Amino acid sequence: EPAIRSTLTFSTVKTGLFKRRVIQVARRFGSLKKWADFSNVSLQKLISSFEGTPIYEEGLKEVFTKDLDADGLVMVLGRLRRGDVRLQVVKTGGNPTPVARVGIERVSMKTDLIPPEKMRTVLVESAKARLLNETGNFVCTACWDYMEMIRIKDLPDRPKCPRCGSSAIGLLKVEEEKAVGLLEKKGEHLAKNEEKMCSYAKQTAALIERYGKAATVALSARRVSTADIAGVLEKEPSVSDHFYELVLEAERKSLSKRFK
Ligand SMILES: [Zn+2]
């Protein structure tokens, strides 16, 4: 039975049905504003961006409970194995049997696709939702006396240190406990990994000081260097659709570099 379920999961994630469910879940989570239709290729990119998130898991769960009948399948296969039922092939000359047709029609009703022109909107909306929902570890690089985990969307336009008032707030992508040493030592006499963290905090602080919240949104992108983020912000310093497109492009570029 676990083998059946894992095979089912493996093939399910490739289906339009699953993709559609993920989009629906993402919409419900507030991650996508509009539901439109899109070509399968770009849709795949969008779905991959949700991989490893609760949205992805929830989409899978929904397909299993609403679209597929996994329990029924396990039962039928069990009965086949025990010999309770027998497999009989019906020759129809390539036409679906009346029962099969009902199934095919019901599935195709659920898998209507989205036109490519709406794809841009969908990609921007999903990037927006993803980045704004990221949580960053913010540290003050002026007094090293302030550290707080904050969701990007909850930040003010111009983040400031509540202790010293400085706007040299850096963004670390590590848990608070990993940055405790850096703060305790106030950025001095650091171990090698702390040194690295410190320089990253200062680089990001420079961007946040200059561009405010927009910098924190861009810095929440996946695996993009601060230099590339700086490039995005230089081209588009305000959080617009174009801004999100530039961030997505930077993510794509860094991803393709990694696989060269
Ligand atoms: Zn401070």
Residues whose N, C-alpha, C, O or C-beta is under 5 A from the ligand:
A	BS01	ZN	C140 A142 C143 W144 Y146 C161 R163 C164 G165 S166
